[in-house]
Amino acid sequence: MNNDSSTSGADRQNISSGGPLEAVAGYSRGVRLGNHVAVSGSTTLGPDGVAHPGDCYRQAKAIFELIEGVLNEAGAQMSDVVRTRSFVTDIAMTEDFVRAHGEVFSDIRPASTLVEVSALIHPDLVIEIEVDAIIS
């Protein structure tokens, strides 16, 4: 992860995961402002392609690990997550997603949304997840 708060003001922390599209598209993987942390839609797309092509459960687990790293860099934890938004390319994958989400959030129980979308940025991606956290 890479912390870049110099261009954004002292109370704003921009966090990069080094994803291939962050600099090109002009976004941060995560942003902390005050006690709020927003983590951008995250996938398993990396410089070498997509990890776990077509596997919703394994992609979700890897994404949650990425998200946890972003949150930690921002001074937050998974227990600070208050909302998850997840996008799958086939709603029939719900069971795999629910299993992965439940393994991470069964005791935290954030507000959560799951929707089907027609496609993600790469054909081997089947899920994208974003979260919001509030540090107490």
N, CA, C and O atoms as CSV, one atom per row, in Angstrom:
chain,resi,resn,atom,element,x,y,z
A,1,MET,N,N,0.846,-1.174,0.000
A,1,MET,CA,C,0.000,0.000,0.000
A,1,MET,C,C,0.894,1.240,0.000
A,1,MET,O,O,2.057,1.195,0.401
A,2,ASN,N,N,0.327,2.317,-0.450
A,2,ASN,CA,C,1.098,3.551,-0.568
A,2,ASN,C,C,0.233,4.699,-0.085
A,2,ASN,O,O,-0.851,4.944,-0.615
A,3,ASN,N,N,0.717,5.393,0.916
A,3,ASN,CA,C,-0.020,6.496,1.508
A,3,ASN,C,C,0.399,7.790,0.819
A,3,ASN,O,O,1.588,8.097,0.737
A,4,ASP,N,N,-0.578,8.547,0.324
A,4,ASP,CA,C,-0.278,9.821,-0.340
A,4,ASP,C,C,-1.252,10.873,0.151
A,4,ASP,O,O,-2.317,11.066,-0.437
A,5,SER,N,N,-0.886,11.561,1.237
A,5,SER,CA,C,-1.759,12.618,1.742
A,5,SER,C,C,-1.236,13.996,1.389
A,5,SER,O,O,-1.890,14.997,1.681
A,6,SER,N,N,-0.070,14.066,0.766
A,6,SER,CA,C,0.560,15.365,0.530
A,6,SER,C,C,-0.225,16.252,-0.429
A,6,SER,O,O,-0.201,17.475,-0.293
A,7,THR,N,N,-0.919,15.659,-1.393
A,7,THR,CA,C,-1.623,16.468,-2.379
A,7,THR,C,C,-3.063,16.747,-1.987
A,7,THR,O,O,-3.781,17.432,-2.716
A,8,SER,N,N,-3.491,16.231,-0.854
A,8,SER,CA,C,-4.916,16.282,-0.555
A,8,SER,C,C,-5.269,16.963,0.743
A,8,SER,O,O,-6.444,16.978,1.111
A,9,GLY,N,N,-4.324,17.523,1.450
A,9,GLY,CA,C,-4.628,18.169,2.714
A,9,GLY,C,C,-4.268,17.265,3.878
A,9,GLY,O,O,-4.215,16.043,3.741
A,10,ALA,N,N,-4.024,17.879,5.020
A,10,ALA,CA,C,-3.511,17.145,6.169
A,10,ALA,C,C,-4.495,16.143,6.743
A,10,ALA,O,O,-4.066,15.129,7.294
A,11,ASP,N,N,-5.799,16.380,6.637
A,11,ASP,CA,C,-6.744,15.458,7.254
A,11,ASP,C,C,-7.270,14.418,6.270
A,11,ASP,O,O,-8.160,13.642,6.619
A,12,ARG,N,N,-6.748,14.386,5.067
A,12,ARG,CA,C,-7.158,13.400,4.060
A,12,ARG,C,C,-5.974,12.488,3.763
A,12,ARG,O,O,-4.861,12.957,3.525
A,13,GLN,N,N,-6.220,11.201,3.780
A,13,GLN,CA,C,-5.194,10.208,3.497
A,13,GLN,C,C,-5.647,9.386,2.293
A,13,GLN,O,O,-6.658,8.688,2.365
A,14,ASN,N,N,-4.902,9.463,1.187
A,14,ASN,CA,C,-5.169,8.649,0.005
A,14,ASN,C,C,-4.268,7.425,0.059
A,14,ASN,O,O,-3.074,7.542,0.335
A,15,ILE,N,N,-4.833,6.257,-0.205
A,15,ILE,CA,C,-4.084,5.008,-0.133
A,15,ILE,C,C,-4.167,4.320,-1.486
A,15,ILE,O,O,-5.248,4.154,-2.051
A,16,SER,N,N,-3.008,3.921,-1.995
A,16,SER,CA,C,-2.934,3.201,-3.259
A,16,SER,C,C,-2.515,1.766,-2.997
A,16,SER,O,O,-1.678,1.503,-2.134
A,17,SER,N,N,-3.099,0.839,-3.746
A,17,SER,CA,C,-2.657,-0.555,-3.667
A,17,SER,C,C,-1.720,-0.881,-4.819
A,17,SER,O,O,-1.237,-2.008,-4.931
A,18,GLY,N,N,-1.460,0.106,-5.679
A,18,GLY,CA,C,-0.606,-0.130,-6.826
A,18,GLY,C,C,-1.330,-0.813,-7.970
A,18,GLY,O,O,-0.698,-1.297,-8.909
A,19,GLY,N,N,-2.667,-0.854,-7.896
A,19,GLY,CA,C,-3.461,-1.462,-8.958
A,19,GLY,C,C,-3.194,-0.789,-10.293
A,19,GLY,O,O,-2.875,0.399,-10.344
A,20,PRO,N,N,-3.325,-1.555,-11.380
A,20,PRO,CA,C,-2.934,-1.027,-12.691
A,20,PRO,C,C,-3.785,0.139,-13.194
A,20,PRO,O,O,-3.353,0.852,-14.099
A,21,LEU,N,N,-4.953,0.353,-12.651
A,21,LEU,CA,C,-5.828,1.409,-13.161
A,21,LEU,C,C,-5.880,2.652,-12.280
A,21,LEU,O,O,-6.421,3.675,-12.700
A,22,GLU,N,N,-5.329,2.588,-11.071
A,22,GLU,CA,C,-5.469,3.699,-10.130
A,22,GLU,C,C,-4.915,5.009,-10.678
A,22,GLU,O,O,-5.618,6.019,-10.693
A,23,ALA,N,N,-3.675,5.003,-11.123
A,23,ALA,CA,C,-3.061,6.237,-11.628
A,23,ALA,C,C,-3.695,6.683,-12.939
A,23,ALA,O,O,-3.916,7.876,-13.151
A,24,VAL,N,N,-3.985,5.739,-13.809
A,24,VAL,CA,C,-4.554,6.057,-15.115
A,24,VAL,C,C,-5.941,6.682,-14.967
A,24,VAL,O,O,-6.255,7.677,-15.620
A,25,ALA,N,N,-6.765,6.092,-14.104
A,25,ALA,CA,C,-8.136,6.566,-13.931
A,25,ALA,C,C,-8.246,7.686,-12.901
A,25,ALA,O,O,-9.287,8.336,-12.804
A,26,GLY,N,N,-7.186,7.918,-12.133
A,26,GLY,CA,C,-7.199,9.012,-11.167
A,26,GLY,C,C,-8.037,8.735,-9.940
A,26,GLY,O,O,-8.859,9.565,-9.550
A,27,TYR,N,N,-7.841,7.566,-9.317
A,27,TYR,CA,C,-8.564,7.280,-8.079
A,27,TYR,C,C,-7.632,6.611,-7.080
A,27,TYR,O,O,-6.549,6.144,-7.434
A,28,SER,N,N,-8.068,6.572,-5.839
A,28,SER,CA,C,-7.331,5.907,-4.775
A,28,SER,C,C,-8.051,4.623,-4.400
A,28,SER,O,O,-9.277,4.544,-4.484
A,29,ARG,N,N,-7.298,3.628,-3.991
A,29,ARG,CA,C,-7.907,2.376,-3.511
A,29,ARG,C,C,-8.725,2.660,-2.261
A,29,ARG,O,O,-9.797,2.088,-2.060
A,30,GLY,N,N,-8.208,3.550,-1.426
A,30,GLY,CA,C,-8.930,3.934,-0.223
A,30,GLY,C,C,-8.676,5.386,0.100
A,30,GLY,O,O,-7.645,5.947,-0.271
A,31,VAL,N,N,-9.625,5.996,0.798
A,31,VAL,CA,C,-9.481,7.374,1.248
A,31,VAL,C,C,-9.990,7.453,2.683
A,31,VAL,O,O,-11.099,7.018,2.995
A,32,ARG,N,N,-9.148,8.022,3.547
A,32,ARG,CA,C,-9.584,8.303,4.914
A,32,ARG,C,C,-9.736,9.799,5.042
A,32,ARG,O,O,-8.831,10.561,4.704
A,33,LEU,N,N,-10.890,10.215,5.533
A,33,LEU,CA,C,-11.161,11.611,5.834
A,33,LEU,C,C,-11.788,11.626,7.218
A,33,LEU,O,O,-12.898,11.130,7.413
A,34,GLY,N,N,-11.071,12.199,8.179
A,34,GLY,CA,C,-11.542,12.139,9.560
A,34,GLY,C,C,-11.582,10.688,10.014
A,34,GLY,O,O,-10.586,9.974,9.901
A,35,ASN,N,N,-12.728,10.248,10.527
A,35,ASN,CA,C,-12.836,8.864,10.989
A,35,ASN,C,C,-13.545,7.959,9.977
A,35,ASN,O,O,-13.873,6.816,10.295
A,36,HIS,N,N,-13.780,8.459,8.772
A,36,HIS,CA,C,-14.449,7.683,7.716
A,36,HIS,C,C,-13.411,7.170,6.723
A,36,HIS,O,O,-12.528,7.912,6.293
A,37,VAL,N,N,-13.527,5.901,6.367
A,37,VAL,CA,C,-12.658,5.296,5.355
A,37,VAL,C,C,-13.550,4.690,4.274
A,37,VAL,O,O,-14.427,3.876,4.563
A,38,ALA,N,N,-13.319,5.093,3.041
A,38,ALA,CA,C,-14.024,4.520,1.893
A,38,ALA,C,C,-13.004,3.727,1.083
A,38,ALA,O,O,-11.929,4.228,0.753
A,39,VAL,N,N,-13.357,2.480,0.768
A,39,VAL,CA,C,-12.497,1.641,-0.060
A,39,VAL,C,C,-13.195,1.439,-1.395
A,39,VAL,O,O,-14.332,0.972,-1.452
A,40,SER,N,N,-12.493,1.798,-2.475
A,40,SER,CA,C,-13.034,1.693,-3.826
A,40,SER,C,C,-13.403,0.258,-4.165
A,40,SER,O,O,-12.954,-0.690,-3.520
A,41,GLY,N,N,-14.234,0.123,-5.196
A,41,GLY,CA,C,-14.535,-1.200,-5.714
A,41,GLY,C,C,-13.242,-1.925,-6.004
A,41,GLY,O,O,-12.383,-1.417,-6.723
A,42,SER,N,N,-13.103,-3.117,-5.443
A,42,SER,CA,C,-11.852,-3.860,-5.529
A,42,SER,C,C,-12.094,-5.226,-6.140
A,42,SER,O,O,-13.127,-5.855,-5.911
A,43,THR,N,N,-11.118,-5.672,-6.925
A,43,THR,CA,C,-11.189,-6.971,-7.595
A,43,THR,C,C,-9.852,-7.678,-7.422
A,43,THR,O,O,-8.979,-7.205,-6.694
A,44,THR,N,N,-9.699,-8.808,-8.092
A,44,THR,CA,C,-8.427,-9.525,-8.063
A,44,THR,C,C,-7.591,-9.245,-9.306
A,44,THR,O,O,-6.650,-9.987,-9.592
A,45,LEU,N,N,-7.917,-8.184,-10.053
A,45,LEU,CA,C,-7.121,-7.799,-11.213
A,45,LEU,C,C,-5.821,-7.170,-10.750
A,45,LEU,O,O,-5.829,-6.189,-10.006
A,46,GLY,N,N,-4.724,-7.726,-11.182
A,46,GLY,CA,C,-3.417,-7.191,-10.834
A,46,GLY,C,C,-2.560,-7.063,-12.072
A,46,GLY,O,O,-3.031,-7.313,-13.182
A,47,PRO,N,N,-1.314,-6.679,-11.901
A,47,PRO,CA,C,-0.416,-6.486,-13.047
A,47,PRO,C,C,-0.243,-7.746,-13.905
A,47,PRO,O,O,0.043,-7.656,-15.099
A,48,ASP,N,N,-0.419,-8.916,-13.287
A,48,ASP,CA,C,-0.243,-10.180,-14.006
A,48,ASP,C,C,-1.561,-10.799,-14.443
A,48,ASP,O,O,-1.592,-11.963,-14.845
A,49,GLY,N,N,-2.654,-10.037,-14.370
A,49,GLY,CA,C,-3.959,-10.566,-14.765
A,49,GLY,C,C,-4.870,-10.764,-13.577
A,49,GLY,O,O,-4.689,-10.141,-12.531
A,50,VAL,N,N,-5.850,-11.635,-13.743
A,50,VAL,CA,C,-6.871,-11.874,-12.723
A,50,VAL,C,C,-6.511,-13.108,-11.900
A,50,VAL,O,O,-6.245,-14.175,-12.451
A,51,ALA,N,N,-6.506,-12.952,-10.578
A,51,ALA,CA,C,-6.322,-14.100,-9.692
A,51,ALA,C,C,-7.650,-14.837,-9.564
A,51,ALA,O,O,-8.707,-14.211,-9.479
A,52,HIS,N,N,-7.595,-16.136,-9.552
A,52,HIS,CA,C,-8.768,-17.002,-9.352
A,52,HIS,C,C,-9.855,-16.758,-10.399
A,52,HIS,O,O,-11.004,-16.510,-10.035
A,53,PRO,N,N,-9.521,-16.823,-11.686
A,53,PRO,CA,C,-10.502,-16.539,-12.740
A,53,PRO,C,C,-11.794,-17.340,-12.570
A,53,PRO,O,O,-11.773,-18.563,-12.430
A,54,GLY,N,N,-12.915,-16.623,-12.586
A,54,GLY,CA,C,-14.227,-17.255,-12.545
A,54,GLY,C,C,-14.656,-17.830,-11.209
A,54,GLY,O,O,-15.762,-18.363,-11.119
A,55,ASP,N,N,-13.845,-17.752,-10.173
A,55,ASP,CA,C,-14.154,-18.369,-8.873
A,55,ASP,C,C,-14.599,-17.287,-7.885
A,55,ASP,O,O,-13.769,-16.575,-7.319
A,56,CYS,N,N,-15.891,-17.172,-7.687
A,56,CYS,CA,C,-16.448,-16.103,-6.843
A,56,CYS,C,C,-15.942,-16.188,-5.407
A,56,CYS,O,O,-15.544,-15.175,-4.833
A,57,TYR,N,N,-15.952,-17.376,-4.822
A,57,TYR,CA,C,-15.535,-17.514,-3.436
A,57,TYR,C,C,-14.081,-17.084,-3.252
A,57,TYR,O,O,-13.783,-16.277,-2.372
A,58,ARG,N,N,-13.178,-17.612,-4.071
A,58,ARG,CA,C,-11.757,-17.300,-3.921
A,58,ARG,C,C,-11.461,-15.848,-4.268
A,58,ARG,O,O,-10.608,-15.224,-3.637
A,59,GLN,N,N,-12.154,-15.301,-5.265
A,59,GLN,CA,C,-11.972,-13.877,-5.565
A,59,GLN,C,C,-12.428,-13.034,-4.380
A,59,GLN,O,O,-11.736,-12.098,-3.981
A,60,ALA,N,N,-13.586,-13.361,-3.817
A,60,ALA,CA,C,-14.105,-12.582,-2.679
A,60,ALA,C,C,-13.139,-12.636,-1.503
A,60,ALA,O,O,-12.868,-11.606,-0.885
A,61,LYS,N,N,-12.615,-13.813,-1.182
A,61,LYS,CA,C,-11.685,-13.930,-0.063
A,61,LYS,C,C,-10.426,-13.096,-0.305
A,61,LYS,O,O,-9.933,-12.435,0.609
A,62,ALA,N,N,-9.911,-13.125,-1.527
A,62,ALA,CA,C,-8.720,-12.330,-1.854
A,62,ALA,C,C,-9.021,-10.843,-1.789
A,62,ALA,O,O,-8.185,-10.060,-1.339
A,63,ILE,N,N,-10.204,-10.447,-2.231
A,63,ILE,CA,C,-10.593,-9.038,-2.177
A,63,ILE,C,C,-10.712,-8.575,-0.724
A,63,ILE,O,O,-10.273,-7.476,-0.388
A,64,PHE,N,N,-11.298,-9.400,0.130
A,64,PHE,CA,C,-11.404,-9.018,1.539
A,64,PHE,C,C,-10.019,-8.856,2.169
A,64,PHE,O,O,-9.833,-7.995,3.029
A,65,GLU,N,N,-9.051,-9.669,1.754
A,65,GLU,CA,C,-7.679,-9.494,2.259
A,65,GLU,C,C,-7.103,-8.163,1.788
A,65,GLU,O,O,-6.465,-7.452,2.565
A,66,LEU,N,N,-7.325,-7.824,0.519
A,66,LEU,CA,C,-6.872,-6.533,-0.008
A,66,LEU,C,C,-7.518,-5.381,0.758
A,66,LEU,O,O,-6.843,-4.434,1.161
A,67,ILE,N,N,-8.828,-5.474,0.951
A,67,ILE,CA,C,-9.566,-4.436,1.675
A,67,ILE,C,C,-9.040,-4.294,3.098
A,67,ILE,O,O,-8.881,-3.179,3.593
A,68,GLU,N,N,-8.769,-5.416,3.756
A,68,GLU,CA,C,-8.255,-5.355,5.120
A,68,GLU,C,C,-6.916,-4.615,5.162
A,68,GLU,O,O,-6.664,-3.850,6.092
A,69,GLY,N,N,-6.065,-4.835,4.172
A,69,GLY,CA,C,-4.791,-4.124,4.108
A,69,GLY,C,C,-4.975,-2.626,3.945
A,69,GLY,O,O,-4.266,-1.837,4.570
A,70,VAL,N,N,-5.927,-2.232,3.103
A,70,VAL,CA,C,-6.219,-0.806,2.907
A,70,VAL,C,C,-6.742,-0.205,4.210
A,70,VAL,O,O,-6.305,0.868,4.628
A,71,LEU,N,N,-7.671,-0.897,4.840
A,71,LEU,CA,C,-8.223,-0.402,6.109
A,71,LEU,C,C,-7.129,-0.264,7.161
A,71,LEU,O,O,-7.069,0.742,7.867
A,72,ASN,N,N,-6.273,-1.260,7.266
A,72,ASN,CA,C,-5.183,-1.205,8.249
A,72,ASN,C,C,-4.264,-0.020,7.991
A,72,ASN,O,O,-3.846,0.664,8.926
A,73,GLU,N,N,-3.951,0.224,6.719
A,73,GLU,CA,C,-3.101,1.370,6.383
A,73,GLU,C,C,-3.769,2.682,6.799
A,73,GLU,O,O,-3.089,3.649,7.141
A,74,ALA,N,N,-5.092,2.709,6.769
A,74,ALA,CA,C,-5.843,3.905,7.150
A,74,ALA,C,C,-6.096,3.983,8.655
A,74,ALA,O,O,-6.711,4.936,9.134
A,75,GLY,N,N,-5.624,2.988,9.394
A,75,GLY,CA,C,-5.837,2.976,10.837
A,75,GLY,C,C,-7.156,2.357,11.246
A,75,GLY,O,O,-7.624,2.577,12.363
A,76,ALA,N,N,-7.762,1.585,10.359
A,76,ALA,CA,C,-9.046,0.941,10.634
A,76,ALA,C,C,-8.880,-0.572,10.612
A,76,ALA,O,O,-7.831,-1.099,10.243
A,77,GLN,N,N,-9.937,-1.248,11.013
A,77,GLN,CA,C,-9.980,-2.705,11.014
A,77,GLN,C,C,-11.261,-3.165,10.334
A,77,GLN,O,O,-12.167,-2.366,10.096
A,78,MET,N,N,-11.334,-4.436,10.028
A,78,MET,CA,C,-12.560,-4.979,9.432
A,78,MET,C,C,-13.759,-4.746,10.364
A,78,MET,O,O,-14.884,-4.576,9.893
A,79,SER,N,N,-13.525,-4.739,11.659
A,79,SER,CA,C,-14.623,-4.524,12.607
A,79,SER,C,C,-15.186,-3.111,12.534
A,79,SER,O,O,-16.251,-2.847,13.092
A,80,ASP,N,N,-14.490,-2.193,11.855
A,80,ASP,CA,C,-14.981,-0.826,11.669
A,80,ASP,C,C,-15.884,-0.694,10.439
A,80,ASP,O,O,-16.486,0.359,10.230
A,81,VAL,N,N,-15.985,-1.744,9.627
A,81,VAL,CA,C,-16.789,-1.693,8.401
A,81,VAL,C,C,-18.264,-1.584,8.754
A,81,VAL,O,O,-18.788,-2.379,9.534
A,82,VAL,N,N,-18.932,-0.585,8.169
A,82,VAL,CA,C,-20.360,-0.373,8.408
A,82,VAL,C,C,-21.207,-0.688,7.178
A,82,VAL,O,O,-22.424,-0.830,7.292
A,83,ARG,N,N,-20.579,-0.802,5.996
A,83,ARG,CA,C,-21.326,-1.119,4.782
A,83,ARG,C,C,-20.422,-1.831,3.798
A,83,ARG,O,O,-19.259,-1.471,3.618
A,84,THR,N,N,-20.990,-2.865,3.157
A,84,THR,CA,C,-20.329,-3.502,2.018
A,84,THR,C,C,-21.270,-3.416,0.826
A,84,THR,O,O,-22.489,-3.517,0.962
A,85,ARG,N,N,-20.669,-3.224,-0.354
A,85,ARG,CA,C,-21.418,-3.258,-1.612
A,85,ARG,C,C,-20.681,-4.212,-2.518
A,85,ARG,O,O,-19.481,-4.068,-2.749
A,86,SER,N,N,-21.408,-5.192,-3.033
A,86,SER,CA,C,-20.773,-6.216,-3.849
A,86,SER,C,C,-21.538,-6.382,-5.146
A,86,SER,O,O,-22.766,-6.308,-5.194
A,87,PHE,N,N,-20.763,-6.609,-6.197
A,87,PHE,CA,C,-21.321,-6.712,-7.538
A,87,PHE,C,C,-20.843,-8.025,-8.143
A,87,PHE,O,O,-19.638,-8.245,-8.272
A,88,VAL,N,N,-21.774,-8.898,-8.515
A,88,VAL,CA,C,-21.431,-10.173,-9.141
A,88,VAL,C,C,-21.956,-10.193,-10.567
A,88,VAL,O,O,-22.950,-9.543,-10.889
A,89,THR,N,N,-21.271,-10.948,-11.412
A,89,THR,CA,C,-21.696,-11.037,-12.806
A,89,THR,C,C,-22.774,-12.092,-13.018
A,89,THR,O,O,-23.357,-12.178,-14.098
A,90,ASP,N,N,-23.039,-12.894,-11.991
A,90,ASP,CA,C,-24.093,-13.910,-12.069
A,90,ASP,C,C,-24.658,-14.107,-10.668
A,90,ASP,O,O,-23.956,-14.573,-9.770
A,91,ILE,N,N,-25.906,-13.756,-10.484
A,91,ILE,CA,C,-26.523,-13.830,-9.154
A,91,ILE,C,C,-26.583,-15.267,-8.641
A,91,ILE,O,O,-26.798,-15.490,-7.449
A,92,ALA,N,N,-26.398,-16.236,-9.523
A,92,ALA,CA,C,-26.336,-17.640,-9.099
A,92,ALA,C,C,-25.110,-17.910,-8.225
A,92,ALA,O,O,-25.029,-18.958,-7.584
A,93,MET,N,N,-24.160,-16.978,-8.192
A,93,MET,CA,C,-22.969,-17.113,-7.353
A,93,MET,C,C,-23.210,-16.647,-5.925
A,93,MET,O,O,-22.279,-16.589,-5.123
A,94,THR,N,N,-24.446,-16.319,-5.608
A,94,THR,CA,C,-24.771,-15.772,-4.291
A,94,THR,C,C,-24.269,-16.660,-3.157
A,94,THR,O,O,-23.710,-16.157,-2.183
A,95,GLU,N,N,-24.459,-17.962,-3.269
A,95,GLU,CA,C,-24.047,-18.863,-2.187
A,95,GLU,C,C,-22.542,-18.769,-1.914
A,95,GLU,O,O,-22.120,-18.743,-0.758
A,96,ASP,N,N,-21.729,-18.719,-2.986
A,96,ASP,CA,C,-20.282,-18.584,-2.809
A,96,ASP,C,C,-19.937,-17.250,-2.166
A,96,ASP,O,O,-19.088,-17.189,-1.277
A,97,PHE,N,N,-20.595,-16.177,-2.612
A,97,PHE,CA,C,-20.348,-14.867,-2.028
A,97,PHE,C,C,-20.753,-14.837,-0.563
A,97,PHE,O,O,-19.997,-14.354,0.280
A,98,VAL,N,N,-21.941,-15.348,-0.252
A,98,VAL,CA,C,-22.443,-15.324,1.123
A,98,VAL,C,C,-21.500,-16.075,2.054
A,98,VAL,O,O,-21.266,-15.646,3.183
A,99,ARG,N,N,-20.963,-17.188,1.585
A,99,ARG,CA,C,-20.020,-17.957,2.411
A,99,ARG,C,C,-18.777,-17.114,2.718
A,99,ARG,O,O,-18.350,-17.041,3.870
A,100,ALA,N,N,-18.202,-16.488,1.709
A,100,ALA,CA,C,-17.003,-15.664,1.917
A,100,ALA,C,C,-17.306,-14.460,2.808
A,100,ALA,O,O,-16.550,-14.166,3.734
A,101,HIS,N,N,-18.414,-13.761,2.530
A,101,HIS,CA,C,-18.798,-12.585,3.317
A,101,HIS,C,C,-19.051,-12.981,4.767
A,101,HIS,O,O,-18.626,-12.280,5.685
A,102,GLY,N,N,-19.737,-14.091,4.974
A,102,GLY,CA,C,-20.042,-14.551,6.326
A,102,GLY,C,C,-18.803,-14.928,7.112
A,102,GLY,O,O,-18.747,-14.708,8.322
A,103,GLU,N,N,-17.803,-15.497,6.441
A,103,GLU,CA,C,-16.558,-15.854,7.127
A,103,GLU,C,C,-15.836,-14.615,7.655
A,103,GLU,O,O,-15.130,-14.687,8.661
A,104,VAL,N,N,-16.011,-13.497,6.987
A,104,VAL,CA,C,-15.350,-12.259,7.402
A,104,VAL,C,C,-16.220,-11.441,8.353
A,104,VAL,O,O,-15.718,-10.873,9.323
A,105,PHE,N,N,-17.516,-11.381,8.078
A,105,PHE,CA,C,-18.382,-10.407,8.756
A,105,PHE,C,C,-19.484,-10.994,9.644
A,105,PHE,O,O,-20.371,-10.252,10.066
A,106,SER,N,N,-19.461,-12.285,9.941
A,106,SER,CA,C,-20.568,-12.879,10.700
A,106,SER,C,C,-20.772,-12.221,12.060
A,106,SER,O,O,-21.906,-12.118,12.528
A,107,ASP,N,N,-19.694,-11.776,12.701
A,107,ASP,CA,C,-19.824,-11.118,14.006
A,107,ASP,C,C,-19.925,-9.601,13.895
A,107,ASP,O,O,-20.356,-8.941,14.840
A,108,ILE,N,N,-19.534,-9.045,12.756
A,108,ILE,CA,C,-19.520,-7.592,12.566
A,108,ILE,C,C,-20.862,-7.107,12.037
A,108,ILE,O,O,-21.388,-6.092,12.492
A,109,ARG,N,N,-21.408,-7.830,11.082
A,109,ARG,CA,C,-22.732,-7.613,10.508
A,109,ARG,C,C,-22.977,-6.193,9.987
A,109,ARG,O,O,-23.891,-5.511,10.450
A,110,PRO,N,N,-22.157,-5.746,9.019
A,110,PRO,CA,C,-22.394,-4.427,8.422
A,110,PRO,C,C,-23.634,-4.439,7.539
A,110,PRO,O,O,-24.120,-5.505,7.162
A,111,ALA,N,N,-24.142,-3.272,7.213
A,111,ALA,CA,C,-25.169,-3.175,6.179
A,111,ALA,C,C,-24.523,-3.701,4.899
A,111,ALA,O,O,-23.333,-3.481,4.671
A,112,SER,N,N,-25.297,-4.393,4.061
A,112,SER,CA,C,-24.690,-5.046,2.912
A,112,SER,C,C,-25.632,-5.057,1.718
A,112,SER,O,O,-26.842,-5.228,1.862
A,113,THR,N,N,-25.055,-4.871,0.542
A,113,THR,CA,C,-25.811,-4.917,-0.704
A,113,THR,C,C,-25.093,-5.855,-1.660
A,113,THR,O,O,-23.866,-5.822,-1.762
A,114,LEU,N,N,-25.854,-6.694,-2.363
A,114,LEU,CA,C,-25.318,-7.560,-3.410
A,114,LEU,C,C,-26.199,-7.389,-4.635
A,114,LEU,O,O,-27.415,-7.572,-4.564
A,115,VAL,N,N,-25.587,-7.038,-5.759
A,115,VAL,CA,C,-26.345,-6.873,-7.006
A,115,VAL,C,C,-25.628,-7.583,-8.143
A,115,VAL,O,O,-24.413,-7.776,-8.118
A,116,GLU,N,N,-26.410,-7.962,-9.132
A,116,GLU,CA,C,-25.852,-8.539,-10.346
A,116,GLU,C,C,-25.612,-7.421,-11.354
A,116,GLU,O,O,-26.441,-6.527,-11.524
A,117,VAL,N,N,-24.463,-7.491,-12.019
A,117,VAL,CA,C,-24.121,-6.548,-13.080
A,117,VAL,C,C,-23.825,-7.338,-14.351
A,117,VAL,O,O,-23.510,-8.526,-14.293
A,118,SER,N,N,-23.927,-6.675,-15.488
A,118,SER,CA,C,-23.737,-7.399,-16.746
A,118,SER,C,C,-22.280,-7.766,-16.998
A,118,SER,O,O,-22.009,-8.765,-17.664
A,119,ALA,N,N,-21.339,-6.985,-16.481
A,119,ALA,CA,C,-19.920,-7.278,-16.696
A,119,ALA,C,C,-19.073,-6.443,-15.747
A,119,ALA,O,O,-19.518,-5.425,-15.216
A,120,LEU,N,N,-17.835,-6.901,-15.547
A,120,LEU,CA,C,-16.833,-6.132,-14.826
A,120,LEU,C,C,-15.723,-5.792,-15.824
A,120,LEU,O,O,-15.843,-6.108,-17.008
A,121,ILE,N,N,-14.661,-5.162,-15.369
A,121,ILE,CA,C,-13.655,-4.611,-16.272
A,121,ILE,C,C,-12.840,-5.665,-17.014
A,121,ILE,O,O,-12.185,-5.348,-18.007
A,122,HIS,N,N,-12.868,-6.900,-16.555
A,122,HIS,CA,C,-12.152,-8.002,-17.221
A,122,HIS,C,C,-13.068,-9.227,-17.214
A,122,HIS,O,O,-13.738,-9.480,-16.213
A,123,PRO,N,N,-13.112,-9.986,-18.303
A,123,PRO,CA,C,-14.055,-11.107,-18.378
A,123,PRO,C,C,-13.835,-12.223,-17.354
A,123,PRO,O,O,-14.761,-12.991,-17.092
A,124,ASP,N,N,-12.628,-12.339,-16.763
A,124,ASP,CA,C,-12.379,-13.368,-15.747
A,124,ASP,C,C,-12.803,-12.935,-14.350
A,124,ASP,O,O,-12.812,-13.742,-13.420
A,125,LEU,N,N,-13.154,-11.658,-14.204
A,125,LEU,CA,C,-13.637,-11.163,-12.910
A,125,LEU,C,C,-15.108,-11.495,-12.767
A,125,LEU,O,O,-15.892,-11.306,-13.696
A,126,VAL,N,N,-15.477,-11.993,-11.588
A,126,VAL,CA,C,-16.889,-12.301,-11.346
A,126,VAL,C,C,-17.457,-11.525,-10.163
A,126,VAL,O,O,-18.662,-11.563,-9.915
A,127,ILE,N,N,-16.585,-10.813,-9.425
A,127,ILE,CA,C,-17.061,-10.052,-8.265
A,127,ILE,C,C,-16.183,-8.821,-8.038
A,127,ILE,O,O,-14.973,-8.848,-8.264
A,128,GLU,N,N,-16.821,-7.749,-7.590
A,128,GLU,CA,C,-16.148,-6.528,-7.173
A,128,GLU,C,C,-16.793,-6.090,-5.867
A,128,GLU,O,O,-18.014,-6.146,-5.724
A,129,ILE,N,N,-15.966,-5.652,-4.906
A,129,ILE,CA,C,-16.468,-5.311,-3.572
A,129,ILE,C,C,-15.921,-3.956,-3.147
A,129,ILE,O,O,-14.748,-3.654,-3.370
A,130,GLU,N,N,-16.774,-3.142,-2.534
A,130,GLU,CA,C,-16.331,-1.893,-1.910
A,130,GLU,C,C,-16.880,-1.842,-0.497
A,130,GLU,O,O,-17.904,-2.457,-0.199
A,131,VAL,N,N,-16.208,-1.117,0.362
A,131,VAL,CA,C,-16.651,-0.991,1.758
A,131,VAL,C,C,-16.514,0.437,2.246
A,131,VAL,O,O,-15.739,1.229,1.711
A,132,ASP,N,N,-17.281,0.743,3.271
A,132,ASP,CA,C,-17.156,1.977,4.029
A,132,ASP,C,C,-16.937,1.595,5.492
A,132,ASP,O,O,-17.587,0.686,6.008
A,133,ALA,N,N,-16.032,2.285,6.142
A,133,ALA,CA,C,-15.749,2.028,7.542
A,133,ALA,C,C,-15.744,3.343,8.308
A,133,ALA,O,O,-15.405,4.395,7.766
A,134,ILE,N,N,-16.123,3.265,9.570
A,134,ILE,CA,C,-16.065,4.407,10.469
A,134,ILE,C,C,-15.251,3.992,11.680
A,134,ILE,O,O,-15.602,3.050,12.389
A,135,ILE,N,N,-14.166,4.703,11.905
A,135,ILE,CA,C,-13.275,4.384,13.021
A,135,ILE,C,C,-13.868,5.024,14.271
A,135,ILE,O,O,-14.086,6.234,14.325
A,136,SER,N,N,-14.125,4.184,15.278
A,136,SER,CA,C,-14.738,4.728,16.492
A,136,SER,C,C,-13.700,5.218,17.468
A,136,SER,O,O,-14.045,5.707,18.543
